[in-house]
Amino acid sequence: MPRDGNVSGGGGGTLRSKPQTLEAELTRLEGLDAAGLGEAWQERHGSPPPRPPLPGRLLRLALAYDLQADVLGGLTSAIESRLARIAAGTDQRGRAKPTPLRIKAGATLVRDWGGKSWRVEVNADASFTWDGRRWRSLSAIAREITGTSRNGPAFFGLRGGASHGSA
């Protein structure tokens, strides 16, 4: 990807990313039509704009970011790495993150704790019913059951880290 600071703008002239002209170049970028934005993208990135075609507004924002990053500095390598891991769905060691479980309305969660079996119903509005009351959070229910702060999804076995012993 060429990053020489010059971007063909279509409709005449060149976009140059220099501190003294950044504001003017950003203003000029606002005035480019779809063809001009496509030419600017081609010149800057050495390839046509992404397919399927992005709306002109998004191309304009991407090119504006490029200009500003050239002048003001872009993302740090640590942030770029973190964003790449998020996009790939991996943790810091490159391992795939588990896909979160989705529980359907009408499901019943059962947990044995303290010598008792606890049942929680999943409602259609993403709330829960337990002990005759409606709850917005599994963690609040787990706290009521155990008397300590707990991660509700983990407590009910929906993610790793649930305590499987009895109190």
N, C-alpha and C positions, 0 to 999 in steps of 0.2 A: 504494500500500500504506500504510494508516494506521500510523503509528508513534507514536501518542500515549501509549503506555505502558499503556493500559487494554485488557484482553482479557477478553471474556466467557468464563467458565470452564464454563458448563453446570453444573447441579446447585447453583446458588446462588453469589452473590458475583462478584467481579471480580478478575482478576489484575492487580496494579499493579506495575510495575517501578521500585521505588524502592530505593536502597541498603539501607535499614534493613529492608526486607521481602523482599529477593531470596530469601534462604534459605527463608523461609516460603512464598513463592509457588512456588518450585521443588518443595518438598515437597507442596504442594497440587496442583500439576500432575501429580505422580506418581499421585494418587488419582483423576484424571478417567477416566471410561469413554470408549468410542469416540465416543458422541454428544457428550459434553462436550468432547472434543478437537476434534471437527469444528466445534462452535460457537466454540471458542476460536480456531481457525484462521480461520473466516469473519470473526470480529470483527477480528482482527489484520491479516489480509491483504485483506479486502474481497472475498473470493471463496471458493468452497467449497474444501475440501482437494483436492489433486491426484488425478486419475483415471489409471489405475485406483487404487482406494483403497490408500493406504499402510498398512502395519501400524501399530497404535496406538503401538508402541514408537518408530517413526520420526517420527510426528507429534509425540509427546511430546518427543523429542530436538530437533526443529526449533523447537518453541515454547520449549523451555528455552534454546536458543541465542539466540533472539530476545530473551528476557528478559535474559539475561546480557549480550548485546551492547548493549542499551539502557543498562544500568547500568555495565558495565565497558569498553565500547567494542568495536566490531566490527573487521572486517578493514580494513586501510588500503586506499586507492584503488589503490595499486600492486599489492597482492596480489589485489584483486578483478579488476583488469585482466588480471593474469597467469593467474588461474583461468579467466577468460572466453576468453583465447587458447588455453589448454590444451583447454578444452571444445570450442572451434571448430576445433581442429587447425591453428592458424596460428602463425607466429612473431611476433616483436615488430613486424615491419613489415606484418603482416596477410596475408602470403603463406602459402598452404597448405603444410603440411609434407608431405614425401613419405611415402607409406605404406611401412612397412618390408617388405622382401622376406621371404617365408617360403620356406625351401628344404625340399623334401621328402626324407624318408629314401630312400636309394638314389641320390640325385643325386651327380654328380661335378663338383667345382669344379676348373677348370684355370687355371693362371697361368703365363705365361712370365716368367722372371726369371733374370738372370745367365746367359743363354744356354741355359737348361734349361727344360723344361716340367714343372711341378709339379702333381700330381693329388691331390686330397683327396676322400675318400668321406664322405658325410653318413650318419650312423647313425640308427636309429629312436629312440634315447634322447637325441637332440640332441647327441651327441658326434660326433667326426670321426676318421677313420682316415687316417693319413699315415705313410709310411715304416715300415709294419708295426706301428705303435703307435697306441693310442687316445688322443685328445686331447679335453679339455673345451672348448678355446678355439681359435678361428681365429687370434686374435692371438698365441697361443703358437706356433702353426705358422709364422705369418708372421715372427715374431722368429727362429725357428730357420733359416728359409730365407734371410733377409736379413742376420741378425746385428745388426739394429737394432730398436728398439721400433716396432711398427707397429699400426695398427688393422686387425685381421684381416678383418672384413667389407669394409672399403674396399680392402684389398690384393687380395682375391679378386673385386673388382668388384661387390659386393653393395650398396654405397652410394657416393655421390659421394666424390671425394677420393682415389681409388686412384692410386698412382704407376704410370704405364704404361710408363716407360722401363726399361731393363735396368741392372743394377748393373755 
